[in-house]
Amino acid sequence: MKILKVSLQTKSLEKVKHFYCDLLRFPLISETKESVILKAGESHLAFERVETETGEEPYYHFAFMIPSDTFREAKAWLREKGVQLFSRENQDEFSFTDWNATACYFYDSNGNLVEFIAHHSLDNPSDSEFDQCDILRICEVGMPVKQPFIESRKICEPFNVDTWKGAGEGFLPIGNTHGLMILVDHERKWFPDNRMPGRFPLKVSIQGTENAELTIEDMYVVTSVTPR
């Protein structure tokens, strides 16, 4: 499963544009007064301006896939940009045995928990010095829900996908190595920062075998698009 586009909400459109375009040098695809769309490898990352009822800044968890042999270089690149990596017990890289992957985490300007992850089972090495062009795609997006198992069944059948490795109580990754929708119990803290997840609207478009659309808990819109 490949994620084609993720659309998130923000109160601070100018700040998030500065972080991704000016600091991390993501290519800007389009911009209006109400939204920006950025290029993240094969995927698009969109932010849409919104005013929330509570005045709270929407925050999410999502991940970018990087080449399997560039993890240390990617960490150094982030540090050079002045991005502080999340550290727990003096550790700023985290291994996932079930996934054969290594990840690091940081916060963007809006407080989103962003992840760089290298899947070592994939043959996708890079032959150049790491920069923003080495980001392959958005490969994870988190969706806190009230009933993860029930909502996962609603997604799996119409989109012809299934839960993946590491599924457990309150944590259901749907997809495969190339892309995952992470359904978590809305009262389950995110790893690794132990922050309670926020529930804010988002849209995710995936590459599928047929065109379909589904709304989950009146909060998340998932769209499947067939290759042209």
BELRA-V65854 format. One record per residue. PHI is phi in whole degrees, -180 to 180 (NA if undefined). NEAR is the number of other C-alpha atoms within 12 Angstrom. Layout:
BEGIN
((PHI;NEAR) (PHI;NEAR))
END
This chain:
BEGIN
((NA;31) (-116;37) (-87;41) (-90;36) (-156;35) (-127;44) (-116;33) (-120;41) (-102;35) (-153;34) (-89;28) (-122;30) (-63;30) (-66;23) (-64;21) (-70;37) (-64;37) (-60;21) (-62;27) (-83;32) (-87;27) (-82;18) (-85;23) (-90;31) (66;23) (-66;30) (-63;28) (-91;26) (-85;20) (-156;20) (-151;19) (-131;16) (-67;15) (-112;20) (-162;26) (-134;33) (-125;31) (-114;36) (-96;32) (-125;35) (65;28) (-79;27) (-108;33) (-114;33) (-117;41) (-115;36) (-124;40) (-119;31) (-68;27) (-153;23) (-111;17) (-83;18) (-63;10) (-88;10) (82;11) (-79;18) (-75;26) (-59;32) (-140;35) (-138;37) (-125;43) (-151;42) (-133;39) (-109;44) (-83;44) (-121;41) (-57;37) (-63;29) (-107;27) (-119;31) (-60;36) (-64;23) (-65;25) (-66;38) (-62;32) (-64;20) (-63;26) (-62;31) (-62;21) (-62;16) (-82;20) (84;16) (-87;23) (-88;21) (-76;31) (-69;29) (-127;19) (-132;16) (54;10) (62;9) (-121;15) (-117;25) (-135;26) (-132;27) (-101;21) (-121;20) (-62;14) (-60;15) (-97;24) (51;19) (-142;28) (-130;32) (-138;38) (-131;40) (-134;37) (-157;33) (-101;29) (-87;33) (-66;29) (-98;28) (86;27) (-67;31) (-86;34) (-106;36) (-127;41) (-104;44) (-132;42) (-111;42) (-95;33) (-77;26) (-81;21) (-93;21) (-94;14) (-138;19) (-67;22) (-112;22) (-111;14) (-134;14) (-66;18) (-64;26) (-152;29) (-60;33) (-71;25) (-85;34) (-68;36) (-82;35) (-178;39) (-73;43) (-120;44) (-148;40) (-143;43) (-89;44) (-134;46) (-70;38) (-134;31) (-80;23) (-135;23) (-56;33) (-65;26) (-63;19) (-69;34) (-65;39) (-65;22) (-64;24) (-83;35) (-61;29) (-68;20) (-69;21) (-101;30) (55;23) (-129;27) (-145;26) (-68;31) (-117;25) (-57;21) (86;22) (-64;24) (-159;18) (-62;15) (76;26) (-145;33) (-134;36) (-77;39) (-117;41) (132;33) (-156;27) (-56;33) (-78;37) (-168;39) (-140;44) (-97;47) (-98;41) (-88;45) (-129;35) (-61;29) (-66;24) (-106;22) (-98;27) (-69;19) (-70;30) (-94;27) (-104;29) (-90;27) (58;14) (-91;18) (-66;20) (-69;31) (-94;29) (-110;30) (-132;34) (-59;31) (-150;37) (-126;34) (-134;40) (-114;38) (-121;43) (-83;30) (-132;27) (-90;19) (-156;18) (-75;19) (-159;23) (-146;23) (-145;26) (-108;22) (-109;29) (51;25) (54;16) (-129;22) (-121;30) (-111;26) (-111;37) (-124;30) (-106;30) (-124;22) (-80;19) (-61;12) (-80;8))
END
